[in-house]
């Protein structure tokens, strides 16, 4: 009886310890949030970043607004023409279906989309709390020292600078699903329980993102194998394959049960511009296997095991150290005490037996390879490219390391000299890394240019806290009283909290967060919205609109303002539309993931935008010296311009050119070709014999009169590195006498990446406000062609870099006019997202529909389905015969339907598995 009473009392106090540890963990989390958001509030900022990566402000905030509005209005479409040039939610945001995020977006719809930034903060807080408490459960498998578990869980929850990943809101959840899967694996290996929770975790993780789940499951599989051999003294092949067979079965069922979302999401990711490697995976892995981190990268690698502002990733990328892009290379561990705990941990492993030494040694080798070898990076990052983004998968293991290291220091150290040596080895090594960090940032020119007083103060405070930590641990080692050690554990929690909170106070980089007034402006009744409402009242056809100014973002704020744009930004951009940007647009305004319209450029550039249905441009300043725009109205400070070369959303062509011929030319000639011809894939050319034309013949129709002799160069400026500027004077009277469109062609040789600008003078002086710009992206022979505004008298040609040499130039008059707009179609958008219209064809030809090509796009002409072609490398098109036709464009997500079937079958199979398993256990 006495023994039983003692056991009850012991359990009671153990439970109190666990309860108190949960309270401690919650206090640490909420305290950190409080410090962070008080600092944000005092700076009149909101939790949205515009300079820590572009994705939040450019894509995800607008996407979440679109989803919330769709939920509110009951008309949320998976596919929408408002997504850039027409995309699905899968291709626009690979992680839009994160279950917890969808719940908060639902509540956002109830309280109003204008509150979305606040709701996202609550979402992040919820994710971090759930992550921390689940990590607490996971770490209980490894220790019964609950206060230390709380500290380690707190550190885990904020790994990778969880709170300040404003760049990607949905990546907040990666740690939650990661620790959920690891917890299930550990519970299954120890207790043969947790299979149902594993299924749920994998199911929701796949719903969340295939992209991150791939990395989570790959790492969890390796972890499961290592832990199995650590936990089982005797190996039994039958038991091994039986257990891992069940784990694999449940994992696969969890993955396939989510197919309704994950299958179309996976295909969108595969068709993105991210997976573009032309060589085989095996040969790529072999090549990368011999590539390692350079010696100069070793110190930054070690630095990532500390807090981010101790240089972190910045030294690798030339940016302000530690406060820029945490997503590109997440910090591996969020504590200035990591190495202090690491050394005692390995010392405890050495004392734990041969099997543990071997498995931990294998694990260590794998981690080192994962961090330093390019082949391992390539495999972890989905066989697409080399990246450091996968490093978050190490967080649970590192949480175990710091927990066990603290446990050794607080509860196992005694007066043995070897223990003291190990402990102070960690302190000295950590100090060495910190000093190297300080020196590295001091020698970094970028740091000298951008470092702030707050940043310096943070460095000093981190050194100060490290010193306090070393003193604290020394006291712990010196005494051997359980009561005092618990008090010192509380002090450790305070020091870690100060470290984390202090980190966030500076890391949130308040200057990089968006001002509250900007967020409130984009959701208010402003001039932009009034201008868009005016256009809707005067034009009920389908068209695209864009802006020359910045409200929320220069791309994709159409999702907030509810208009159809040609701008786009997506870090996993569709490969098809990426090709359109690359081959058809002015290279100055297109990048791998961005289309930013060149509104102030010539009609050469406006060709590609007209083909995408760009009819109206909103500007807050006058567009000067442009013949292709007409001002139609000013509302407040917003001026509405009409594109003179777009009248119907679709474009009709009676000529087609093979893509292989089109690709032989550079941008200026390509721009000529798309003026009058549609570009079709070679394999489709047999379907267009009646309209197919040779590219050379098409270009020959641009009959041009060379008037270079009527012009002269003045004010030529050059130095030993090449030419920097020149002025070309044009005989304007001669141009008027002969008529035609006036062009300038310039050939040049450039040996550095730079912008080349053309400024024109139409009689009012050189217009330096709106230059025509083209970029030299590499060191090869290039040229530019510009359709000059009417009455051009002078041209100022200027470069912004060295290594530029003029090869030749030509001023010419083109007898072939730029193709003016013809109203060949009436196109409207139905309420259910369908595009429909009528078209009048003067001859047989091809109708270009400016939406991203997708195999699930269906087109019906005169109510009959027709073959859909990829046109202009990334858009959609169909053949048409002479006459009047009606047409309908609709999106049919076949993969979502197939995924729904797979999900249903998988759920039924899992249900059957659970019932059979319960029956067998009975």
N, C-alpha and C positions, 0 to 999 in steps of 0.2 A: 504493500500500500504506500509506504514511504517512497519507494523507488518510483511508483507511478505518479505520485504527487510531484516529485522532483522533475519528472519528465514533462508534466503538464506546465509547471512553472517555467521550465527551460523553453518549451515551445511558445509560451506566452511572451516571454522577453524576446525570443527570436522574431516573432511576428511583429512586435513593436518595432524592432530594428528595421524590419522590411518596410513597415508602414512609414516610419520616419524617413527612410531613405527615399521613398516615393515623394514624400513632401519636400525633402531637400532637392530632389531632381526638378520638381515643378517650380520651386522658388528660383533655382538657378536659371531655368529656361525663361520664365516670365521676367525675371530681373534683367536678363540680357536683352529681351525684346523691349523692355521699358527704357533702358539706357539708349538703345538704338533709335527707337521711334521718338523719344523725347528730343534727341539731337536732330532728327529729321524735321520734327514739327517746329523746332526753334529756328530752323533755316527756311521755313515756309515751303518745304518740299513734300512731294508724295513719293511713295515707294514704286517709282517707275524710272528706269535709267535710260538716258539717251546717249551716253558716251561709254558705257561699259558694254560694248557690243551693240549691234543695231537691231537685234531680233525683237526685243520687247516692243520698242517704239515703232518699228517698221512692220512687224508682222503679227506677233502674238496678241498684243493688246487689242488691235483691230479685229483679229480673228475671234477672240473671246467676246468682244462686243457684238460681233455678227451672230455668234451662237446664242448669246443672251437675248438679243432682239428677236431672233427666230423662235426661241422658246416662248418669249412673251407674246408674240403675234401668232404662234401656232403654225408658222410656215417655214420652219428650218429645213433647208435643202442640203443634201450631201454634196451636190454639185451646184455651182453657181458661176455665172459669167462675171460676177463681181470679184471673184478670186483671180486677180491679175487678168490673164487673157482667157479665163474660163478654166477652173480647176476644181477638184474635189477637196473636201476637208481632209482627206487622207494625204493628198499631195501637198496641201498648204500647211498642215500641221500634223506631223506624224504621231503626235501625242495628244490630240484633242480629246480622246475618249477616256482619259484618266478618270476613273469612277468618282473619286472624291472631288476632283475639280469640277466635274459635271454637276455634282450636287450644289457646289457653291455658285456655279453659273446659273443654275435654276433659281437659287435665292436672289442672285443679282437681278434676274428678270423680274422678280417680285418687288424688290425694293427700288428698281430703276437702274438702267445701265450706267447712268452717271456716277453710280457708287461702286463701279467695278474695281477701281484701284483699292478701295477699302476692303472689299470682299476678298480680293486676292491676298491681302495681308492676313486676314483671318484664315484663309485657306492654308497659307504657309505656316502660320502658327499651329494650326491643327495637325498638319503633317509632321512638324518637328516634335510636337508633344507625343504623338502616336509612335513616331520613330524612336524617341528616347525611351519610352516605357516598354516597347517591344524589345529594344536592345537590353534593357534591364532584365527582362525575362530570359533572354538568350544568355547573358553573362552569369546568371544564377547557376547555369550548368557547370561553371568553372570556379566559383567561389561562393562562400557564405558571408563574406565581408560586405554587407549591403551598402555601407556608406561609400566604400571604394567603388562598388558597382555603379552607384549613382553618378560619381564623378566621371567614370569612364563612359557611361551612357550619355552624359551631358556633352562630353567631348565628341563622341560619335555623332550625336544628333546635329552638331554644327560642323561636321567635317565638310571639306570642299566649300567652305563659306556658304553654308546652306542658306542663311538668312539673306545674303546679299546677292544671290544669283538672280537679280532682277532681269538679267538678260534672257533667261528662260524660266518662266514661272513653273512650267510643268516638270522641269528636272528636279524640283523640290522633292518629288515623290520617289526618286531613284533609291534613296537610302531606306525608305520604308519597305519597299518590295524586296530589296536586297537582304535586309536583316530578317524579314519574314521567311524567306526561302532558307536562309542559314539556320534559323531557329527550328524550322521543320526538319531539316537534315539532321541536326544534332539530336532532336527529340526522337526521331525514327531510329537512329543508330544506338541510342542509349536505352530507349523504352519500347521500341517497336510500335510506337504510337505517333500520330500526327500526320497520317496520310491524307486525311480529308482536308486539313489545314494547308498541306502542301498543294493539293489540287486547287483550293481557293486562291492561294497566293500566286501560283503560276497563272491561273485563269485571269485574275485581275491585272497581273503584271503584263501579260500579253495584250490585254485590253488597253493598258496604259501605253506600252510601246514595245514593238518587236526589236527596235534599235537597241534599247537598254537591256531588255530581257535576254537577248542573245548573250551579252557579256555576263549577266548575272548567272544564267544557267551553266555556262561554260566554266565559270569559276567555282560555282557550287558543286559541280560534278567532281572537279579536282579535289576540292575540300572534303567531299564525302569519302573519296577513296583514301586520302591520308588519314582522316579521322577514324575510319573503320579499322585500319591497321594499328592505330594508337590505342583503340578501345578494346581490341580483341587479341588476347594473348595467343590463341590457337586458331589457325586458319582452317576453315572448312569450305571447300569449293561449293558444296550443295547449299549451305546456308548463305554464302556470299552471293551466288548468282540468284538465289531465291529472293533475298532482300533487295539487291540492286535491280532485279527484274521488276519488282513491285514499284520501286522508286521511279524507274524509267517509264513504266506503264502509266502511273499517276501523272507524271510530268507531261507525257505526250498527250494524255486526255485533257489535262489542264490547258495545254497549248491549243489543241484542236477545238476545244469547247468555245474558245474565244474567236474562232475563225470568221465569224460574221463581221468583226472589226479588223482582226489581225491579218486576214488574207488579202483584202484590198489594200490595207496599209503596207504590207510587205511588197506587193507588186508596185505600188507607188514609189516605195523606197528604191526598189531595183531599177525602176525607170527614171530615177532622179539623176541629176548631174554628178552625184557623189560617187556612184559606182561606174567608173568610166575606164577601168584598167583594160587595155587591149591584150596584154600578155596573159598567159595561163596562170592560175593561182599557184600551181606547184613551182613553176619557174620563178615566179615573183618571190615566193617564200625562200627558195634556194638562194636567190640573189640577196635578199634582206638578211639571211642568216649570218652573213659575214660582215654586216654593218652594225657598229656599236656606238654607244655614246662617246663623244670625244672627251679627252681629259678635261677640257675647259667646261664641260657640262656636268661634271661630277659634283662640284660644289653646289650649283643650283639644285641638283637632284637631292642632295642631303638637306638643303635648305627647305625643301618642300615638306620635310617632316616637322617643320616648325610652323609658326603662324605666318600668314601670307605676307604681311607687311615687312617681314624680314627678308626682303627682296623677292622670294618666291619666283613666279614664272616670268616676271618682268625682265630679268636679266637675259632670258633666252630670246625675247622678242624685241628688245630695244625700246620698250615702253617704260612708263613710270613703274618701278618695281612694286609688285604685290598688290596693286590696287586697280588693275585693269580687267583682264578677261579671265576670271576664275574657271570658266567652263572649258577653255582650251586645255588647261592642265590643272585639274583640281588639286588643291593641297592634299597631300597624303595623310597628314595628321595635324590636328589643330591643338597643339600644346607645346609650350616652350620646354616641357619636361620629358619629351619623348625619349631621347637618348639616355636620360637619367634612369628611366624605367626599363629601357631595352637591355642594358648591360646586366642588371640583376636578373631579368627574365631568362636570358641565355645561361647565366650562371646556375639558375634553378633547374634548367633543362638538363645540364650536364650532370646534376646530382639525381636525376629522375630515372636513370636506367638507359640501357643500350637502345631499346626499341624507340623510345621517345627521342633520343639523340638523332637516330637515323631519319625518322620521319620529319622532325623539325629541320634537319639539315637539308633534306630534299625540298621541303617547303621554302626554305631560305634561298636555295639555288633558283627555284622557279620564280620567286619574287624578284631576285636580281636580274634574271633574264627578262622578265616582264617589263622591268623598268629601263633596261639598258640595251636590249637587242631589238632591232627593227623587225625581224621576222615575227617575234612574239607580239609586238605592237600591231603588226598587220593582221595577224590572226584574231587578236582580241577586238579589233575595230571592224569586224564583219568582213574581212578580206577585201576591203575597199581602198584603204590608204593608211599611211603611218600617222598615228595620233596619240596624244597623251590622255585623251578624254576617258579612257577606260579605267583610269587609276582608282576610281571610286570603289571598285570591286574589292580592294584590299582593306577597306575600312573595318569590317567585322573582325578580321584577323588582328589588325593593329589595336582594336579595342581590347581584345584578349591580352595582347602583349602588355599594354599599359596597365590593365587591371592586375595581371599576375606580377608585373614588375613592382607596382605599388604595394601589393600584398607582401612580396618578399621584403621590401624595405621596411614596412610598418610592423610586420608580425614575425618575421623569421630572422632578421639580422641580429647578430650577437657580437661578441668581441673578437671573433676570429678575424685575423688580419686579412685573409683572402676576401672576406665580405666587404671590408672597408676598401680594399683596393678596387674591387669591382664597382662599388658605388661611386667612388671618386673618379674612376675611369670614365663613367658616364657623365659626371659633372664636367670633367676636364674636356672630354670630347665635344660635349654640347657647347661649352665655352669657345672651343676652337672653331666650330661651325659658325657660331654667332659672330666671332671676330672676323672670320673670313667673309661673312655676310656684310659686315660693316665696311670692310676694305673694298669689297666688290662694288658696293653701291657708291662708295666715295670716288672710285675710279671711273664710274659709268657716267659718260657725258649726258646721256638722257636724264639720269637722275639729277645731275647738277642743274639742268634746265627746268625741271618740273617739280623737284622736291619742295615740300612745304614745311613750315614751322611745325605744324601738327604731325607731319610724318616723322620729323626729327624727334619730336617729343615722344612719339610712339616707340621709336627705337630705344630711346633712353629708358622709358618705362618698362619695356620688355626686358632689357638688361637688369633693371632694378628688381623686377619680379623674379627673374631667374636667380639672382643673388639671394633673394628672400627664400626661394624654394630650396636652394642648396643649403642654406642655414637651417631651414626647417627639417630637412631630411637628416642633417647631421645631428640635430637634437633627438630625432626619432631613434637613430642608431645608438645614441649615447644612453638613452634610458630604456628600461625594459618593463614598463608598467602599463598594463592594458588600459587603465582609466585615462592616463595622460595621452596615450596614443590615439584614443578616440577623440579627445579634444583637439589634438594636432591634426587629425583627419578633417575636422571642421575647418581648421585654419587653411588646410590645403584646398578645400572647396572654395573658400573665399579668394585665395590667390588665383586659382584657375578661373573663377568667375570674373575677377578683375582683368585677367589676361584676355578672356573672351570678349567681355563687354568693352574693354579698352580697344581691343582689336576692331570691333564693329563700329565704335564711335568714329574712328578714322577711316576704316575700310569702306563704310557706306559712301564715302566720297560725296559729301553733300552737294558739291558743285556739279556733280554729274547727274544728280537726280532732277527730275522734271519739276518745275515750279507749279504750285497748286493752281495758279491763275491760268496756266496753259491747259491743264487737264479740264478745268471748269469751262474754259472757252470752247473746247471742241465739242462739248456736250450741251452747249447753250444755243440759243437762237441767234446766231451770228450772221455776218454778211455772206459768208460762204454758203450757209444753208439757204439764205434768202435768194442768192443767185441761182442755186440749184433748183429751188422751188419755181423760180421764174422760168427756167428752161423747160421744166416739166409742163408748165402751163402753155407754152408756145410751141412745143415740139413733142408730139405723142409717139413718135417713132423710136426705134431702138438705136441708140448711139452711145459713144463713149466720150467721157469728159476727163480733163486733167487740169492740174494747177501748176503754176510756176513758183508758188510760194510754199512755205512750211507752216502748217498748223500743228498737226500731231506728228506727221511723218511725210517725207517726200514720196513715199510709196505706201500703198494699201490703206491710207486713211479713208479711202472710198468705202470701206466696210463700216466705218463709223458714220460717215456722212450719207451713206446709202446712194452711191452713184457708181456707174460702170466706168472703170478707168483702164488706161493702157499701161500704167505704171505697175511694177511688180517688184516684190522682194521675197525671197524664200531661200533659206539655206539648203534646202533639199529640192531645188527647182527641178521641174520636169525637164528631162534631157531634150525633149522635142522643142519646147519653148526656149530653152537655153541655146539650142542651135539657131533658132530664129534670131535671137538677140545677137549671137556671135557673127552670123553671116550676112545679116540684112540691115543691121543698125550701125550708126556712127560709132566706131570703137571708143570714142571719147566718153560716151554715155552708157556703155554697157559693160558689165562685169560678169563674173561667173554666176552671181546670184541676183543681180539687180538690173532692172531696166528703168532708166531715169530719162524721160523724154527731153530731146534737145529742142525746146520750143523756140529758142532764139536763133536757131540755125536756118540754113537755106531750105528751099523747096526740095533739094536733094534729100535732105533728112526727113522732111515731112512726108515723103512718099511712103516710107514704111509705116508711119503712124496713120496715114490715111487708109492704108490697107487693113489696119486694125480697127477702123471705125472711129478714129478720133475726129469728132466734129466740133467740139467746143473746148476752149482753153480759158481758164480763169487766171487772172494776173492782178497783182497789186501795183504794177508799174507798166508803163507804156512799152509795147513791143515795137521797137523802131526799125525802120528800113526793111520791112518785110512785106512782100507782095502777096503772100499766101494767107494772110489773116485779114479779117474785117472786124472792126469794133462794132458791136451791136448794142451794148448797154453797159452802164456803170451803176452798181448797187452798193452804196456805202463806199468802202475803199476797194471793192472788187470790180475789175473790168472784165467783161465777157467778150471774148473774141470768137469769131466763126472761122473755121478752116475752109478756105475757098475750094479745096480740092477733095472734099468728102461730102457726098450728098445722100448716099445710101449705105447702110451698115455693111452690106456685102459688096464685093467688087467683081465685075464681069470681065473676062479676058477672051479674046479670040486668037491668042497666040500662047504657045507653051514652049519652054526651053528645058532641056535636060539639066539635071543638077550637076552632073559631071562637067558639063561645059561651063555652067555658071561658076563653079568653084575654081576655074582656071584664072579668074580675074580678081582684082582687088576691089575694095569698097566702091570707088567712084564708078567703075564700069558695072559692077553688080547693081548699083543704084539705078543706072540707066536701064538695065534689063528688066527690073521689076516695075519700071514705069509702064511698060506695055505688055509684059509677058508674065505668066505664072510659071514658077519653077516646080517641076515635077520630078519624082524619083525616076531613075533610069529604068527600073524594072516595070514602071507603069507607062512608059512612053509609048508602048504598042497600042494602048487604048486611045491615043491622041494623035494618030497619024494625020487627021484632017486639019489640025491646028498647030502641029509641031513645026518649029522654025529653028534654024541654026543660030546659035548665039552670035556668031560673027556677023551674020546677015542682019540680025536685029540691031546690033551696034552700028552697022554701016548706014542704017537709016537716019542716024543722027548726023546729017550732012552739015559740016561746020566750016565756017570761014575763019581762017587764021588771021587775026589782026594784031599780032604781037608787035609787028613793025610800027604800028600806030601808037605804041606805048613806050614809056621810058622809065628806067629805074633811077631813083634819086635817094639820097639819105641812106646809103648802104652802110651798115655798121657791122664790123667783124673784128675778131681778135685771133690770137694764135690757135684758139680751139674751134674756130669756125665762125660762121655768120650768126648774128643775133637778131638783126632786123633790117628791113628795107621798105621803101615806099615805091609803089608802081602808079604812075600817072596814066590815065586812060583818055584817049581822044573821044570824048563823049559825043561830039557832033558827028563824027564818022560812024559811031554806033547808031545814032538816030537815023542817018541816011540809009544804012543797010538793013536795019531792023533785025529781029530775032532775039533769042535769049542770050545773055552775056555770061560766059563762063571763064573761070581761071583754072588752069591745071598747073600744078607745081610738082616737079619731081625732086626728090632730095635724098640724101644719105645721112642717117642719124646714128650716132654711136652711144646714145644714152636715152633712157626713158624720159620723155618730156612732152609738154603740150606745145602745139603749134597754133598760133592764133592769127586770124585775119580780121582786121577792123576796116570798115568801109566808110566812105565819105560821099554822100549823095548831094552835096552842096551846102551842108550845114556844119561842116567840120568833121574830123575823124570821130566816129562814135566808139568810144572806148568802153562803153557800158555793156554793150551786147556783142562780144566778138563771136566769130565762128571758130570753134575749137575742134581739133582732131588730135588724138594722142599717138605718139610713137611708143609702142609697147615693147619693141625689141630692136636690135641693131641690124636692120636689113633695109634694102632699098625700098622706098615707099613713095607714094604720091597722094596728093589730095586734089579734089575737084569741088569747086564751089560755084553754085548758080548765083550770080551777083544780083543785088537789088537793082531796080530800074534807076537810071540817071547816076550810076556810080561814076565818080570822077577820080577818086584816089583809093588805093588799098594800102594799108599798113600791114606788113607781114612781119610777125615777131615770134621768137622762140623763148622759152623760159629755162633753157639749159644749154650746156656746152656740147660740142661734138656734132654740130649740125652743118651740113654743106649743101648748098643749092646745086642741084644737078641740071635742071632746066625749068623753064616755065613757059606757058602759052596762054594767051588771051584769045578767045574765039567766040564767034557768033554762031549759035545753033539754029539751023533752018527748021528743025523739028521742035515744035513747041511742047512744053510740059503738058501731059495729058490732063485736060480739065475735067472736073467732076461731071458725071452724068447721073441723073436720077433714074437708075435702071431698076430700082426695087423699093418697095415699101415693106419695112421689117418692124415687127413689134415683139414685145416680150409678154407672154401670158403670165397669169398669176402663179401658175405652178412651175415656173422656171423655163417653160418651153419657149423657144424662139420660132416665130412663124412669120411668113410674109409672101408677097407676090413679086415676081421678077419678069421683066420684059427683055427678051434676048433678040437683038437684031440679026444674029447669026448663031451657028453652032459655037459652043465655047465652053468655058470653065468658070464656075462661080466659087470665088474664094470667100470662105466664112471665117471671120477673125476670132476663132476660139481655138484653144490648144487642142491639137490632134490627140484623140484617144480612141482606142478600139471600141469603147462603149458608147461613142457618139453615133447616133442613128439619124439619118436624114431621109425624109420622105418627100418626093417630088410628085405633085398631082396625086397625092395620097398613096403612092407606091414607093416601097423602100428602094433605095439606090445605093450603089457602091460608094463608099467614102474613101477619099484619097488624102494622103499627107501632102500638103502643098507648102511651098516656100519653107521647106525643112521642118516646120513645126506647127503649121496651121491646118485647118480642115477645108476640104473642097469637094465638089461634085461636078460631073459632066452635065451639060444642059444642051438641048437642041433649040433651034430657032423657034421663037414664039413666046407666048405668055404662059407662065407656070405659077403654081402655088407650091410652097415648100414649108416643111416643119423640121426643126432640129430639136431633138430631145436626148437626154442622157439616160442610159439604161445600165445600171451597175450590176453587171453579170457576176462579178466576183463576190459582191455582197450577197447575192442570192445563193451562189454556190457555198459561200461561207456560212450562211444561215443553215443550209442543209447539213454541212459538216458539223456545225455547232450542235444541232439537234441530235444527231447520231451520237456524238461524243458524250453529251450530257446523259443520254439514255444508257450508253455503255458504262459510264461512271456510276450511275444509279444502280445498274445491275451488279457492278463490282461490289458496291457497298452492301447490297442485300445479301449477296453470296458470302461475302466476308463475315457478316454478322451471323449468318446461318452456320457457317463452319466453326466460328468461335463458340457458338452455343454447344 
